[in-house]
Amino acid sequence: MSDASASKLVVIFRSRLRQDADLAALEPLGMRMYELASAMPGFLSYKDFAAADGENLSLVEFADADSLRAWRLHPEHVAVQERARLEFMAEYQIDVCRPERSYAFKAGA
């Protein structure tokens, strides 16, 4: 495992929206959060997935704990988290993980 992957953190964000969630209001908030997070030092990647049963899964990678902490404490992010709990989320779970092992394959490389 490389030194970079040893310090990397992966955030697994599993969520379900409330049935009455205003998706038109949520979409620009999500876009703004991506804009902010992706501009922060240490941000590596973001992927979002939706399951057939209505659960959403976001995978976010940061280079290290300090970068993730800065994102977690960003004032605009904190405000949107509170709004999401009040207006949009039925439930969520966040797991912060360090890769135990990391390897990759790329055809033709």
C-alpha positions as CSV (number, residue, x, y, z in Angstrom):
1,M,0.0,0.0,0.0
2,S,1.4,3.4,-0.9
3,D,1.9,6.2,1.7
4,A,-0.9,8.2,0.0
5,S,-3.5,5.4,0.4
6,A,-2.4,4.9,4.0
7,S,-3.5,8.3,5.1
8,K,-6.5,8.5,2.7
9,L,-10.0,8.6,4.3
10,V,-13.2,7.3,2.6
11,V,-16.5,8.6,3.8
12,I,-19.5,6.4,3.1
13,F,-22.7,8.4,3.4
14,R,-25.9,6.3,3.2
15,S,-29.2,8.2,3.3
16,R,-32.9,8.1,2.6
17,L,-34.9,11.2,1.8
18,R,-38.2,12.1,3.4
19,Q,-41.2,11.5,1.2
20,D,-42.1,15.2,1.3
21,A,-38.5,16.4,0.6
22,D,-38.4,19.3,-1.9
23,L,-36.0,17.9,-4.5
24,A,-36.0,21.2,-6.4
25,A,-34.6,22.9,-3.3
26,L,-32.2,20.1,-2.5
27,E,-30.5,19.9,-5.9
28,P,-28.8,23.3,-5.8
29,L,-27.7,22.7,-2.2
30,G,-26.0,19.4,-3.3
31,M,-24.4,21.2,-6.3
32,R,-23.1,23.9,-4.0
33,M,-21.7,21.4,-1.5
34,Y,-19.9,19.6,-4.3
35,E,-18.5,23.0,-5.5
36,L,-17.2,23.8,-2.1
37,A,-15.8,20.3,-1.2
38,S,-14.1,19.8,-4.5
39,A,-12.2,23.1,-4.1
40,M,-10.9,22.2,-0.7
41,P,-7.3,21.1,-0.2
42,G,-7.2,17.3,0.2
43,F,-10.4,16.6,-1.6
44,L,-9.9,13.6,-3.9
45,S,-13.2,12.4,-5.3
46,Y,-17.0,12.2,-5.0
47,K,-19.4,9.6,-6.4
48,D,-23.1,9.3,-5.8
49,F,-25.3,6.2,-6.3
50,A,-29.0,5.5,-5.9
51,A,-30.4,2.1,-5.1
52,A,-33.7,0.7,-6.4
53,D,-35.0,0.7,-2.8
54,G,-34.6,4.4,-2.4
55,E,-31.3,4.4,-0.5
56,N,-28.6,6.9,-1.7
57,L,-24.9,6.2,-1.3
58,S,-22.2,8.8,-1.6
59,L,-18.5,7.9,-1.5
60,V,-16.2,10.8,-0.8
61,E,-12.4,10.6,-0.5
62,F,-10.1,13.0,1.3
63,A,-6.3,12.8,1.4
64,D,-6.1,12.9,5.2
65,A,-7.9,13.5,8.4
66,D,-7.1,17.2,8.5
67,S,-8.7,17.7,5.1
68,L,-11.8,15.8,6.1
69,R,-12.0,17.8,9.4
70,A,-11.8,21.1,7.5
71,W,-14.7,20.0,5.3
72,R,-16.7,18.7,8.2
73,L,-16.3,22.0,10.0
74,H,-16.8,24.3,7.0
75,P,-19.5,26.8,8.1
76,E,-21.6,26.5,5.0
77,H,-21.4,22.7,5.1
78,V,-22.5,22.8,8.8
79,A,-25.5,25.0,7.9
80,V,-26.6,22.7,5.1
81,Q,-26.3,19.7,7.3
82,E,-28.7,21.2,9.8
83,R,-31.1,22.2,7.0
84,A,-30.9,18.7,5.6
85,R,-31.9,17.1,8.9
86,L,-34.8,19.5,9.2
87,E,-36.1,19.4,5.6
88,F,-34.8,16.6,3.5
89,M,-33.4,13.5,5.4
90,A,-35.5,10.7,6.7
91,E,-32.3,8.9,7.9
92,Y,-28.6,8.7,7.2
93,Q,-25.5,7.0,8.4
94,I,-21.9,8.1,7.9
95,D,-18.9,5.8,8.1
96,V,-15.3,7.1,7.9
97,C,-12.8,4.5,6.9
98,R,-9.2,4.0,6.0
99,P,-8.4,1.6,3.2
100,E,-6.8,-1.6,4.6
101,R,-5.6,-2.5,1.1
102,S,-5.6,-0.6,-2.1
103,Y,-4.8,-1.8,-5.6
104,A,-6.1,-1.1,-9.1
105,F,-6.2,-2.5,-12.7
106,K,-6.5,-0.4,-15.9
107,A,-6.7,-2.2,-19.2
108,G,-3.9,-1.2,-21.6
109,A,-1.8,0.4,-18.9
